[in-house]
Amino acid sequence: MSSVSRKMISAILLCAAGFAAALITGRVTGAADAKPKLLKSGVVTWNTAALHEADWGQMRTYFRGQTPGTKDVLTAVALVEPGKALHRSHRHSHEEYLIIAAGSGTWSLAGKEFPAQRGDILYVEPWVYHGLTNTAEEPLIFIVVRYNPKGVDIPPKPDDRPNEL
């Protein structure tokens, strides 16, 4: 990949990070906390977001914890390399939004596949199988906002199928 492409991807990721920060503000809460603390208003920068690198690409986690109205919050930006996926089609109890900031690929939703492109936003209800694969020649960048709402019963797992296909 050329240095121009890398600079462009870095700029897009910075913009995406700002967007994710605007959705849910606060600071990261440690998993070891005995009593979860509410996220506080603030900004997590690109350089301070937790970086996870894997064979599929990289993910930067910005916010984790809970807010007055949500729990199990995760906001992150992922860069998925061509031909890769973060994980296979999966499901969980969380509500989730996936926002494609750059690139293209293939969505998987409730057993169906269809094209995914920059500007798409996917909403997923609890326990619905979903996934995103980069089927293009360039990196795919997406933002994830995932949470469980407080004061609302989380739907029970509907069946005994595995959570990842």
MDTraj code that builds the backbone (N, CA, C; nanometers):
import mdtraj as md
import numpy as np

residues = "MET SER SER VAL SER ARG LYS MET ILE SER ALA ILE LEU LEU CYS ALA ALA GLY PHE ALA ALA ALA LEU ILE THR GLY ARG VAL THR GLY ALA ALA ASP ALA LYS PRO LYS LEU LEU LYS SER GLY VAL VAL THR TRP ASN THR ALA ALA LEU HIS GLU ALA ASP TRP GLY GLN MET ARG THR TYR PHE ARG GLY GLN THR PRO GLY THR LYS ASP VAL LEU THR ALA VAL ALA LEU VAL GLU PRO GLY LYS ALA LEU HIS ARG SER HIS ARG HIS SER HIS GLU GLU TYR LEU ILE ILE ALA ALA GLY SER GLY THR TRP SER LEU ALA GLY LYS GLU PHE PRO ALA GLN ARG GLY ASP ILE LEU TYR VAL GLU PRO TRP VAL TYR HIS GLY LEU THR ASN THR ALA GLU GLU PRO LEU ILE PHE ILE VAL VAL ARG TYR ASN PRO LYS GLY VAL ASP ILE PRO PRO LYS PRO ASP ASP ARG PRO ASN GLU LEU".split()
xyz = np.array([
    [0.0850, -0.1173, 0.0000],
    [0.0000, 0.0000, 0.0000],
    [0.0892, 0.1231, 0.0000],
    [0.0572, 0.2228, -0.0794],
    [0.1398, 0.3429, -0.0889],
    [0.1271, 0.4279, 0.0361],
    [0.2252, 0.5176, 0.0572],
    [0.2201, 0.6044, 0.1745],
    [0.1024, 0.7002, 0.1660],
    [0.0614, 0.7373, 0.0440],
    [-0.0569, 0.8234, 0.0273],
    [-0.1809, 0.7497, 0.0764],
    [-0.1940, 0.6217, 0.0384],
    [-0.3083, 0.5418, 0.0823],
    [-0.3088, 0.5275, 0.2338],
    [-0.1917, 0.5035, 0.2935],
    [-0.1838, 0.4899, 0.4393],
    [-0.2232, 0.6207, 0.5070],
    [-0.1796, 0.7346, 0.4524],
    [-0.2162, 0.8639, 0.5099],
    [-0.3664, 0.8872, 0.4981],
    [-0.4247, 0.8485, 0.3848],
    [-0.5678, 0.8647, 0.3651],
    [-0.6451, 0.7786, 0.4648],
    [-0.6008, 0.6541, 0.4831],
    [-0.6674, 0.5646, 0.5775],
    [-0.6546, 0.6197, 0.7188],
    [-0.5372, 0.6711, 0.7550],
    [-0.5191, 0.7300, 0.8882],
    [-0.6129, 0.8478, 0.9085],
    [-0.6285, 0.9316, 0.8065],
    [-0.7187, 1.0468, 0.8174],
    [-0.8628, 1.0006, 0.8346],
    [-0.9032, 0.8988, 0.7594],
    [-1.0398, 0.8464, 0.7708],
    [-1.0620, 0.7879, 0.9092],
    [-0.9634, 0.7130, 0.9595],
    [-0.9769, 0.6541, 1.0927],
    [-0.9871, 0.7623, 1.1998],
    [-0.9122, 0.8707, 1.1849],
    [-0.9217, 0.9803, 1.2809],
    [-1.0609, 1.0424, 1.2799],
    [-1.1173, 1.0615, 1.1613],
    [-1.2529, 1.1154, 1.1505],
    [-1.3537, 1.0184, 1.2106],
    [-1.3376, 0.8903, 1.1813],
    [-1.4277, 0.7886, 1.2346],
    [-1.4190, 0.7846, 1.3867],
    [-1.2977, 0.7991, 1.4396],
    [-1.2808, 0.7977, 1.5841],
    [-1.3542, 0.9153, 1.6479],
    [-1.3455, 1.0317, 1.5863],
    [-1.4180, 1.1474, 1.6371],
    [-1.5676, 1.1252, 1.6357],
    [-1.6174, 1.0598, 1.5305],
    [-1.7601, 1.0289, 1.5203],
    [-1.8023, 0.9336, 1.6311],
    [-1.7231, 0.8295, 1.6539],
    [-1.7553, 0.7340, 1.7602],
    [-1.7538, 0.8034, 1.8963],
    [-1.6568, 0.8922, 1.9173],
    [-1.6494, 0.9645, 2.0434],
    [-1.7709, 1.0541, 2.0633],
    [-1.8229, 1.1108, 1.9563],
    [-1.9409, 1.1960, 1.9664],
    [-2.0659, 1.1165, 2.0007],
    [-2.0686, 0.9873, 1.9651],
    [-2.1859, 0.9048, 1.9938],
    [-2.1996, 0.8743, 2.1418],
    [-2.0902, 0.8361, 2.2044],
    [-2.0928, 0.8029, 2.3466],
    [-1.9674, 0.8615, 2.4083],
    [-1.9847, 0.9573, 2.4982],
    [-1.8688, 1.0236, 2.5552],
    [-1.8335, 0.9657, 2.6906],
    [-1.7069, 0.9695, 2.7258],
    [-1.6622, 0.9213, 2.8544],
    [-1.5221, 0.8673, 2.8505],
    [-1.4827, 0.8016, 2.9571],
    [-1.3516, 0.7397, 2.9681],
    [-1.3688, 0.5890, 2.9799],
    [-1.2661, 0.5180, 2.9491],
    [-1.2705, 0.3719, 2.9536],
    [-1.2793, 0.3268, 3.0990],
    [-1.3676, 0.2299, 3.1262],
    [-1.3805, 0.1710, 3.2582],
    [-1.3122, 0.0358, 3.2570],
    [-1.2274, 0.0106, 3.3522],
    [-1.1548, -0.1160, 3.3576],
    [-1.2462, -0.2333, 3.3878],
    [-1.2153, -0.3486, 3.3283],
    [-1.2961, -0.4690, 3.3481],
    [-1.2841, -0.5196, 3.4908],
    [-1.1771, -0.4844, 3.5607],
    [-1.1555, -0.5354, 3.6949],
    [-1.2326, -0.4573, 3.8016],
    [-1.2981, -0.3473, 3.7639],
    [-1.3744, -0.2686, 3.8616],
    [-1.4805, -0.3544, 3.9268],
    [-1.4869, -0.3529, 4.0614],
    [-1.5869, -0.4312, 4.1336],
    [-1.7260, -0.3744, 4.1069],
    [-1.7400, -0.2435, 4.1125],
    [-1.8667, -0.1781, 4.0849],
    [-1.8472, -0.0918, 3.9603],
    [-1.9172, -0.1232, 3.8511],
    [-1.8960, -0.0459, 3.7277],
    [-1.9229, 0.1034, 3.7489],
    [-1.8371, 0.1845, 3.6908],
    [-1.8521, 0.3291, 3.6979],
    [-1.9106, 0.3776, 3.5665],
    [-1.9849, 0.4868, 3.5738],
    [-2.0413, 0.5456, 3.4528],
    [-1.9311, 0.6141, 3.3730],
    [-1.9412, 0.6045, 3.2415],
    [-1.8492, 0.6785, 3.1555],
    [-1.8684, 0.8273, 3.1810],
    [-1.7627, 0.9004, 3.1778],
    [-1.7657, 1.0454, 3.1967],
    [-1.7420, 1.1145, 3.0637],
    [-1.7958, 1.2323, 3.0474],
    [-1.7768, 1.3083, 2.9245],
    [-1.6284, 1.3314, 2.9001],
    [-1.5887, 1.3174, 2.7761],
    [-1.4495, 1.3364, 2.7422],
    [-1.4219, 1.2846, 2.6026],
    [-1.2983, 1.2910, 2.5626],
    [-1.2553, 1.2454, 2.4307],
    [-1.1419, 1.1458, 2.4489],
    [-1.1511, 1.0347, 2.3810],
    [-1.0400, 0.9401, 2.3724],
    [-0.9775, 0.9641, 2.2357],
    [-0.8494, 0.9915, 2.2327],
    [-0.7821, 1.0220, 2.1062],
    [-0.7361, 0.8947, 2.0364],
    [-0.7049, 0.9097, 1.9103],
    [-0.6522, 0.7997, 1.8289],
    [-0.5331, 0.7350, 1.8989],
    [-0.4421, 0.8183, 1.9517],
    [-0.3199, 0.7671, 2.0127],
    [-0.3418, 0.7004, 2.1470],
    [-0.4528, 0.7297, 2.2156],
    [-0.4758, 0.6678, 2.3465],
    [-0.5796, 0.5559, 2.3417],
    [-0.6470, 0.5376, 2.2284],
    [-0.7422, 0.4264, 2.2154],
    [-0.6652, 0.2949, 2.2220],
    [-0.7249, 0.1954, 2.2863],
    [-0.6600, 0.0640, 2.2999],
    [-0.6518, -0.0021, 2.1627],
    [-0.5311, -0.0422, 2.1232],
    [-0.5066, -0.1025, 1.9922],
    [-0.4987, -0.2541, 2.0046],
    [-0.5734, -0.3221, 1.9182],
    [-0.5662, -0.4684, 1.9069],
    [-0.5334, -0.4998, 1.7619],
    [-0.4243, -0.5750, 1.7391],
    [-0.3866, -0.6143, 1.6040],
    [-0.4033, -0.7652, 1.5897],
    [-0.4515, -0.8063, 1.4719],
    [-0.4739, -0.9486, 1.4443],
    [-0.4463, -0.9742, 1.2968],
    [-0.4590, -1.0997, 1.2536],
    [-0.4319, -1.1323, 1.1133],
    [-0.5332, -1.0688, 1.0188],
    [-0.6500, -1.0293, 1.0683],
    [-0.7530, -0.9672, 0.9847],
    [-0.7342, -0.8162, 0.9713],
    [-0.6554, -0.7546, 1.0620],
    [-0.6360, -0.6098, 1.0595],
    [-0.6150, -0.5558, 1.1995],
    [-0.6802, -0.4426, 1.2317],
    [-0.6656, -0.3833, 1.3636],
    [-0.7941, -0.3182, 1.4100],
    [-0.8079, -0.3093, 1.5424],
    [-0.9228, -0.2411, 1.6013],
    [-0.8730, -0.1518, 1.7137],
    [-0.9286, -0.0316, 1.7169],
    [-0.9008, 0.0613, 1.8269],
    [-1.0293, 0.0775, 1.9061],
    [-1.0210, 0.0479, 2.0360],
    [-1.1366, 0.0583, 2.1241],
    [-1.1316, 0.1927, 2.1960],
    [-1.2412, 0.2667, 2.1896],
    [-1.2486, 0.4008, 2.2466],
    [-1.3210, 0.4032, 2.3800],
    [-1.4410, 0.3506, 2.3852],
    [-1.5189, 0.3526, 2.5079],
    [-1.5697, 0.2132, 2.5394],
    [-1.5618, 0.1775, 2.6669],
    [-1.6144, 0.0511, 2.7192],
    [-1.6698, 0.0802, 2.8554],
    [-1.7870, 0.0291, 2.8860],
    [-1.8429, 0.0500, 3.0191],
    [-1.9926, 0.0687, 3.0137],
    [-2.0393, 0.1714, 3.0865],
    [-2.1821, 0.1993, 3.0873],
    [-2.2072, 0.3488, 3.0990],
    [-2.3268, 0.3877, 3.0573],
    [-2.3732, 0.5256, 3.0652],
    [-2.5003, 0.5236, 3.1501],
    [-2.5622, 0.6382, 3.1751],
    [-2.6879, 0.6341, 3.2510],
    [-2.7949, 0.5445, 3.1864],
    [-2.7955, 0.5318, 3.0543],
    [-2.8998, 0.4538, 2.9874],
    [-2.8554, 0.3229, 2.9261],
    [-2.7229, 0.2952, 2.9268],
    [-2.6739, 0.1737, 2.8616],
    [-2.5711, 0.1025, 2.9495],
    [-2.5534, -0.0266, 2.9208],
    [-2.4486, -0.1053, 2.9859],
    [-2.3808, -0.1877, 2.8777],
    [-2.2676, -0.2454, 2.9119],
    [-2.1921, -0.3284, 2.8169],
    [-2.1598, -0.2518, 2.6889],
    [-2.1254, -0.1243, 2.7012],
    [-2.0969, -0.0376, 2.5872],
    [-1.9615, -0.0726, 2.5257],
    [-1.9563, -0.0719, 2.3946],
    [-1.8310, -0.0831, 2.3203],
    [-1.8402, 0.0110, 2.2012],
    [-1.7434, 0.1014, 2.1876],
    [-1.7290, 0.1811, 2.0658],
    [-1.5867, 0.1593, 2.0164],
    [-1.5743, 0.1349, 1.8852],
    [-1.4430, 0.1051, 1.8302],
    [-1.4406, 0.1359, 1.6810],
    [-1.3203, 0.1434, 1.6273],
    [-1.2975, 0.1587, 1.4841],
    [-1.2083, 0.0431, 1.4403],
    [-1.2490, -0.0251, 1.3334],
    [-1.1721, -0.1396, 1.2831],
    [-1.1279, -0.1151, 1.1398],
    [-1.0086, -0.1618, 1.1089],
    [-0.9569, -0.1631, 0.9729],
    [-0.9410, -0.3106, 0.9367],
    [-1.0170, -0.3559, 0.8371],
    [-1.0162, -0.4962, 0.7960],
    [-0.9424, -0.5074, 0.6629],
    [-0.8412, -0.5914, 0.6590],
    [-0.7605, -0.6099, 0.5389],
    [-0.8407, -0.6808, 0.4293],
    [-0.8024, -0.6602, 0.3023],
    [-0.8721, -0.7258, 0.1907],
    [-0.8822, -0.8774, 0.2093],
    [-1.0012, -0.9308, 0.1798],
    [-1.0236, -1.0744, 0.1877],
    [-1.0432, -1.1274, 0.3288],
    [-1.0514, -1.0402, 0.4279],
    [-1.0593, -1.0827, 0.5679],
    [-1.1914, -1.0388, 0.6314],
    [-1.2185, -1.0975, 0.7481],
    [-1.3326, -1.0594, 0.8318],
    [-1.2860, -1.0614, 0.9770],
    [-1.3417, -0.9753, 1.0573],
    [-1.3095, -0.9697, 1.1998],
    [-1.3416, -1.1033, 1.2658],
    [-1.4568, -1.1593, 1.2323],
    [-1.4986, -1.2921, 1.2771],
    [-1.6104, -1.3389, 1.1865],
    [-1.6477, -1.4643, 1.2008],
    [-1.7548, -1.5178, 1.1181],
    [-1.8884, -1.4579, 1.1602],
    [-1.9934, -1.4875, 1.0853],
    [-2.1266, -1.4420, 1.1220],
    [-2.1540, -1.4866, 1.2658],
    [-2.2068, -1.3950, 1.3446],
    [-2.2254, -1.4221, 1.4865],
    [-2.3509, -1.3516, 1.5374],
    [-2.3854, -1.3801, 1.6618],
    [-2.4989, -1.3131, 1.7258],
    [-2.4687, -1.2968, 1.8740],
    [-2.5386, -1.2022, 1.9346],
    [-2.5209, -1.1737, 2.0769],
    [-2.6420, -1.0966, 2.1272],
    [-2.6472, -1.0763, 2.2572],
    [-2.7630, -1.0091, 2.3180],
    [-2.7629, -0.8578, 2.2963],
    [-2.6506, -0.8019, 2.2538],
    [-2.6372, -0.6573, 2.2380],
    [-2.7092, -0.6051, 2.1135],
    [-2.7566, -0.4811, 2.1229],
    [-2.7941, -0.4082, 2.0028],
    [-2.6637, -0.3531, 1.9463],
    [-2.6585, -0.3385, 1.8127],
    [-2.5320, -0.2975, 1.7528],
    [-2.5553, -0.2187, 1.6244],
    [-2.4707, -0.1164, 1.6047],
    [-2.4652, -0.0413, 1.4795],
    [-2.3263, -0.0600, 1.4212],
    [-2.3177, -0.0875, 1.2919],
    [-2.1911, -0.0916, 1.2194],
    [-2.2000, 0.0132, 1.1087],
    [-2.1009, 0.1003, 1.1005],
    [-2.0995, 0.2111, 1.0065],
    [-1.9750, 0.1981, 0.9198],
    [-1.9911, 0.1868, 0.7890],
    [-1.8750, 0.1743, 0.7006],
    [-1.8246, 0.3146, 0.6662],
    [-1.7017, 0.3435, 0.7086],
    [-1.6397, 0.4738, 0.6837],
    [-1.5609, 0.4755, 0.5532],
    [-1.5083, 0.3598, 0.5129],
    [-1.4296, 0.3516, 0.3892],
    [-1.4270, 0.2068, 0.3416],
    [-1.4188, 0.1906, 0.2107],
    [-1.4071, 0.0582, 0.1530],
    [-1.5415, -0.0044, 0.1212],
    [-1.5371, -0.1336, 0.0925],
    [-1.6589, -0.2072, 0.0589],
    [-1.6380, -0.3542, 0.0920],
    [-1.7474, -0.4280, 0.0880],
    [-1.7397, -0.5696, 0.1202],
    [-1.8753, -0.6350, 0.1064],
    [-1.9002, -0.7317, 0.1936],
    [-2.0258, -0.8054, 0.1918],
    [-2.0826, -0.8129, 0.3324],
    [-2.2081, -0.7671, 0.3464],
    [-2.2812, -0.7814, 0.4714],
    [-2.3379, -0.9226, 0.4780],
    [-2.3496, -0.9743, 0.5980],
    [-2.4258, -1.0956, 0.6260],
    [-2.5266, -1.0557, 0.7332],
    [-2.6543, -1.0772, 0.7062],
    [-2.7580, -1.0406, 0.8014],
    [-2.8710, -1.1423, 0.7934],
    [-2.8960, -1.2100, 0.9042],
    [-3.0058, -1.3064, 0.9153],
    [-3.0012, -1.4110, 0.8037],
    [-2.8801, -1.4588, 0.7725],
    [-2.8652, -1.5642, 0.6731],
    [-2.8596, -1.5181, 0.5288],
    [-2.8686, -1.3869, 0.5046],
    [-2.8618, -1.3335, 0.3679],
    [-2.7345, -1.2506, 0.3536],
    [-2.6808, -1.2487, 0.2321],
    [-2.5633, -1.1674, 0.2032],
    [-2.5965, -1.0649, 0.0963],
    [-2.5368, -0.9453, 0.1095],
    [-2.5578, -0.8398, 0.0116],
    [-2.4421, -0.7412, 0.0195],
    [-2.4244, -0.6592, -0.0863],
    [-2.3099, -0.5675, -0.0919],
    [-2.3096, -0.4659, 0.0230],
    [-2.1897, -0.4357, 0.0690],
    [-2.1672, -0.3345, 0.1722],
    [-2.0759, -0.2281, 0.1126],
    [-2.1092, -0.1008, 0.1353],
    [-2.0260, 0.0058, 0.0799],
    [-2.0185, 0.1247, 0.1746],
    [-1.9199, 0.2112, 0.1475],
    [-1.8982, 0.3307, 0.2293],
    [-2.0293, 0.4064, 0.2461],
    [-2.0577, 0.4452, 0.3687],
    [-2.1786, 0.5194, 0.3994],
    [-2.2922, 0.4329, 0.4516],
    [-2.2820, 0.3010, 0.4354],
    [-2.3853, 0.2107, 0.4887],
    [-2.3808, 0.2094, 0.6406],
    [-2.4989, 0.1939, 0.7018],
    [-2.5097, 0.1724, 0.8455],
    [-2.5998, 0.0516, 0.8660],
    [-2.5503, -0.0457, 0.9399],
    [-2.6257, -0.1659, 0.9716],
    [-2.6697, -0.1576, 1.1169],
    [-2.7974, -0.1813, 1.1436],
    [-2.8479, -0.1966, 1.2802],
    [-2.8814, -0.3435, 1.2983],
    [-2.8436, -0.4002, 1.4132],
    [-2.8694, -0.5404, 1.4410],
    [-2.9422, -0.5525, 1.5747],
    [-3.0565, -0.6191, 1.5695],
    [-3.1321, -0.6493, 1.6915],
    [-3.0605, -0.7588, 1.7698],
    [-3.0914, -0.7726, 1.8991],
    [-3.0330, -0.8819, 1.9760],
    [-3.0618, -1.0177, 1.9120],
    [-2.9604, -1.1034, 1.9138],
    [-2.9673, -1.2433, 1.8712],
    [-2.9853, -1.2648, 1.7208],
    [-2.9646, -1.1634, 1.6386],
    [-2.9719, -1.1800, 1.4932],
    [-2.8298, -1.2017, 1.4412],
    [-2.8099, -1.3078, 1.3622],
    [-2.6781, -1.3352, 1.3044],
    [-2.6394, -1.2224, 1.2090],
    [-2.5130, -1.1808, 1.2177],
    [-2.4638, -1.0734, 1.1317],
    [-2.3119, -1.0828, 1.1174],
    [-2.2611, -1.0190, 1.0124],
    [-2.1178, -1.0146, 0.9900],
    [-2.0842, -0.9208, 0.8755],
    [-1.9565, -0.8961, 0.8582],
    [-1.9077, -0.8075, 0.7533],
    [-1.7720, -0.8602, 0.7075],
    [-1.7583, -0.8827, 0.5768],
    [-1.6338, -0.9323, 0.5186],
    [-1.5834, -0.8325, 0.4160],
    [-1.4547, -0.8048, 0.4190],
    [-1.3938, -0.7192, 0.3181],
    [-1.3677, -0.8046, 0.1942],
    [-1.4452, -0.7840, 0.0904],
    [-1.4281, -0.8586, -0.0350],
    [-1.3620, -0.7724, -0.1424],
    [-1.3137, -0.6548, -0.1044],
    [-1.2521, -0.5617, -0.1991],
    [-1.0994, -0.5750, -0.1962],
    [-1.0337, -0.4927, -0.2769],
    [-0.8871, -0.4943, -0.2877],
    [-0.8206, -0.3940, -0.1928],
    [-0.9006, -0.3076, -0.1300],
    [-0.8501, -0.2055, -0.0375],
    [-0.9032, -0.2332, 0.1033],
    [-0.8390, -0.1770, 0.2067],
    [-0.8891, -0.1956, 0.3427],
    [-1.0320, -0.1431, 0.3586],
    [-1.1075, -0.2064, 0.4456],
    [-1.2426, -0.1645, 0.4817],
    [-1.2350, -0.1108, 0.6240],
    [-1.2921, 0.0065, 0.6471],
    [-1.2899, 0.0685, 0.7792],
    [-1.4333, 0.0822, 0.8274],
    [-1.4598, 0.0301, 0.9473],
    [-1.5942, 0.0470, 1.0023],
    [-1.5886, 0.0886, 1.1477],
    [-1.6971, 0.1510, 1.1924],
    [-1.7162, 0.1949, 1.3300],
    [-1.8216, 0.1041, 1.3902],
    [-1.8002, 0.0605, 1.5123],
    [-1.8996, -0.0209, 1.5819],
    [-1.9431, 0.0505, 1.7097],
    [-2.0741, 0.0510, 1.7330],
    [-2.1330, 0.0999, 1.8574],
    [-2.2239, -0.0125, 1.9058],
    [-2.1889, -0.0734, 2.0192],
    [-2.2625, -0.1888, 2.0704],
    [-2.2943, -0.1664, 2.2179],
    [-2.4142, -0.2100, 2.2618],
    [-2.4558, -0.1880, 2.4001],
    [-2.5777, -0.2733, 2.4333],
    [-2.6078, -0.2811, 2.5616],
    [-2.7353, -0.3314, 2.6106],
    [-2.8022, -0.2148, 2.6833],
    [-2.9303, -0.1901, 2.6593],
    [-2.9974, -0.0805, 2.7288],
    [-3.0272, -0.1166, 2.8744],
    [-3.0233, -0.0165, 2.9618],
    [-3.0618, -0.0374, 3.1009],
    [-3.2132, -0.0259, 3.1121],
    [-3.2709, -0.0963, 3.2070],
    [-3.4148, -0.0861, 3.2317],
    [-3.4993, -0.1608, 3.1305],
    [-3.4354, -0.2341, 3.0398],
    [-3.5058, -0.3118, 2.9384],
    [-3.4558, -0.4551, 2.9502],
    [-3.5470, -0.5495, 2.9574],
    [-3.5053, -0.6891, 2.9649],
    [-3.4359, -0.7302, 2.8358],
    [-3.3214, -0.7936, 2.8509],
    [-3.2495, -0.8466, 2.7348],
    [-3.3233, -0.9719, 2.6897],
    [-3.3580, -0.9800, 2.5617],
    [-3.4299, -1.0990, 2.5150],
    [-3.3476, -1.2255, 2.5400],
    [-3.4122, -1.3329, 2.5821],
    [-3.3375, -1.4576, 2.6031],
    [-3.2888, -1.5133, 2.4695],
    [-3.1825, -1.5905, 2.4756],
    [-3.1309, -1.6564, 2.3555],
    [-3.2436, -1.7417, 2.2977],
    [-3.2767, -1.7235, 2.1701],
    [-3.3961, -1.7874, 2.1142],
    [-3.3863, -1.9371, 2.0886],
    [-3.2639, -1.9907, 2.0812],
    [-3.2482, -2.1332, 2.0501],
    [-3.1091, -2.1783, 2.0907],
    [-3.0782, -2.3050, 2.0642],
    [-2.9496, -2.3616, 2.1040],
    [-2.8417, -2.3568, 1.9970],
    [-2.8695, -2.2864, 1.8849],
    [-2.7667, -2.2767, 1.7811],
    [-2.6448, -2.2052, 1.8362],
    [-2.5254, -2.2308, 1.7801],
    [-2.4052, -2.1612, 1.8296],
    [-2.4145, -2.0112, 1.8013],
    [-2.3411, -1.9319, 1.8787],
    [-2.3434, -1.7872, 1.8614],
    [-2.2554, -1.7413, 1.7455],
    [-2.1671, -1.8283, 1.6982],
    [-2.0851, -1.7958, 1.5811],
    [-2.0949, -1.9104, 1.4831],
    [-2.1245, -1.8779, 1.3582],
    [-2.1379, -1.9808, 1.2548],
    [-2.0074, -1.9991, 1.1801],
])
top = md.Topology()
chain = top.add_chain()
for i, resn in enumerate(residues, 1):
    res = top.add_residue(resn, chain, resSeq=i)
    for name in ("N", "CA", "C"):
        top.add_atom(name, md.element.get_by_symbol(name[0]), res)
traj = md.Trajectory(xyz[None], top)
